[in-house]
Amino acid sequence: MAKIVENKKGFMVIECTAVETMKFGGIGICDYCNEADTTGYYIAVLNCWYCRKCYTEWMERAIFYEEDAPFEKRNFEYYKELLGLKDNE
């Protein structure tokens, strides 16, 4: 079941299954490495779904830029609604 993921860098991220990606046209294939995974992460600032391995690696090198925040929030709100998430989930 999809859920909002907290992280120390403040990015807006949703963990969801490969099956749940079908709600937005995905099939559980990582947008970075093109490998399949059963669970992954929708990263709103990138507007991409990453497998667990690629998400972990990206989080280590990612830098939060304030000027990206409006686009990140727009993407996050859209996918949050699409996946049926509430603010406290």
Beta strands, then each sheet from edge to edge (+ up, - down):
strand 1: 3-5
strand 2: 13-17
strand 3: 39-43
strand 4: 48-51
sheet 1: 1+ 2- 3+ 4-
end
